[in-house]
Amino acid sequence: MSYRRLGFRSDHRRALLRNSVTSLLEHEKITTTETRAKEISSIAEKMITLAKKGDLHARRQADSYLLSDAVVYKLFSTISERYKERPGGYTRIIKTGVRKGDGAPMAIIELVD
């Protein structure tokens, strides 16, 4: 498979990733499991690349995926300007140990400065 199933049905998985990418772009740092962080990272990088294009079609594509109009505005105004000269690698994953309840490996995913 070309993606991680994360133990969810496809509609639940898509909703989880949309929520997580929206939260990452809004807060610029979130804590989640390592496997989810890897999936979120690839989608967030694609959203930032769309924002760097900056045209109407790219804005509509991002708006159809992200859940908040305020986040779309932030993505196209602030975040795209920050990474204008950067060719890629907009996110960083930092491993933080294991979750106390079930031992799942946890990580912090954040936007690179």
N, C-alpha and C positions, 0 to 999 in steps of 0.2 A: 504493500500500500504506500501511497505517496504522502500520507498524513497519519497523525496519531489519533486513534479513536477516543481515547481518554475515558473509556467505559460508559459512554453515553450514546443514545440514539442520535441520528444525524441532526434532527431539529434542535435537540437539547444542547448538543455540542456547538452548533452554530450560534445559538443564543448566548451560551457561556463565553464564546470567543468574542462576539460582538460587544458584550458587556465589558469584558476584560480589556479589550483594545480601547474602547471609549474611556474607561477609567484610567488606563495608562496615559493616554494623550491628555486627559484632563488634569491628573495629579502629577504626571511625569515620573512617578515611582509607585510600584505596587509590590506586594508580597504574595507569592503563590507557590505552587509546586513546580519542580524543575521541568517536568514534561509540559505542563501548561505554559510555563514561561517561554519554552522554545517555540511552541506554536504561536503564542501571542507575539513574539519577536518577529517572526516572518511576516505576519499580517500587518503589524505596525510599520515595519520597514516599507511595505508596499503602499500603505496610506501616506507616508511621508514622501515617497517618490511621486505619488499622484499630486500631492500638494506642491511639490517643486515644479511640476509642469504648469500648474496655475491656471489652466484654461477652464472654460465652463463645463466641458465634458468630464474632466477630472474632478471638478467640484461636485458634480452630480453623482459620479461614481462613489466618491467618499461619503456623500450625504446619504446614499442608499445603504451603506454599510454601517456607518456610525449612528449612534442612537440619540445624539444631542446636536442641535444646531449650533449651540455655543462652542462645542468642541470642534465642529467643522470650521467655524470662523477662526478659532485659535490656531488650528492646524494650518490653515491657508494664510493667516496673517503673521503669527509669531514664529511658529515652529518651522515653517518653510524658509523663512528668512534666516533663521539660525543655522540651517544646514544647506544653504545655497551653494557653498563651495565644496561641501563634503560629498564624495562619490558614493558613499554607502556606510554601513555600520553605525546606524543611528541609535541602537539599543545596546545595553550591557546587562548580562545576567551574572549575579553574584550569588554563589551558593552559601546558604546560611545554616546548614545542619538539618536535623530531622524534626518533624512535628511530634509533639509529646504524645498525642492521642494514639496515632496509628503508625508512627515511624516513617511517614512519607518524607522524602527529601524536599526541602523547601529552598526557595531562592527569591531574591529581590531582582526585579527587572526594572530598569530605569533608562531614561533617555540620556545619551552621552552629552556632556556640556561642550 
